[in-house]
């Protein structure tokens, strides 16, 4: 009960100034990778593991900027100067399921985001998913702000490959694969998509906007830290009421599709690439257009 009273006091103490509140929050993204699961255990050399780990570090450690006001926000990745040095094929694979600029409107409950998938631009519209947040007793200081912990369980779309993780195999399965080494291993058999994941957020009522990085929102204060599966987003800097900030408006570039339509497009293209891979004995070529 005490934590709810404290949160309420902090929230209402800043509500008077919330009408004109605006700001920019910078988030640093870090993702841990199970290299043994990814590389099939001892089959990948230490040198190769280091090479892949370095490429994935470059691809997964990013900086995002959330420009927000009381009702709207725009969330974008801050481009790195060394991004061009990444292996082109690996870069394309990693970016295939990564959203571009993402606009949220808390009043209408709408999300609009730019996605590029295999060279084609899409404008994906969706509704903000309302998670059943459970506020806990825990609190900590992030920068100069008091943050409170909240958790929720999120259902995962079975076709959401951004949530794919390496599938761990037991010794029997590994032995069978090695025994029949003449058959190419289907890459899709090496991953799995969980049915649900736990989401942990740390929010501060000192910034009374019900917003956060990516698709996440719905707490009585700005989310400063977010943990989703193996990825952590930590706010490293906040600029309140900046004199110069990006205009908050929905992106307009790309073919307009709903989230369901976009997921279907991704699934169909992935199935096509998988079939090509199997038909060409593991040396599949890039499929045709959409």
Secondary structure, DSSP 8 states (H G I E B T S, - for coil): -HHHHHHHHHHHHHHTTGGG-EEEEEEEEEE---HHHHHTGGGS-HHHHHHHHHHHHHHH--EEEEEEESSEEEEEEE--TTGGGS-HHHHHHHHTT---SEEEETTTTEEEEEEEETTEEEEEEEE------EEEEEEEEETTEEEEEEEEEEE--TT-GGGEEE----HHHHHHHHHTTTS---GGGGEEE-SEEEEEEEEETTS-----STT---SSSEEEEEEETTEEEEEEEEEET-SS---------SEEEEHHHHHHHHHHHHHHHHHHHHHTTT--------
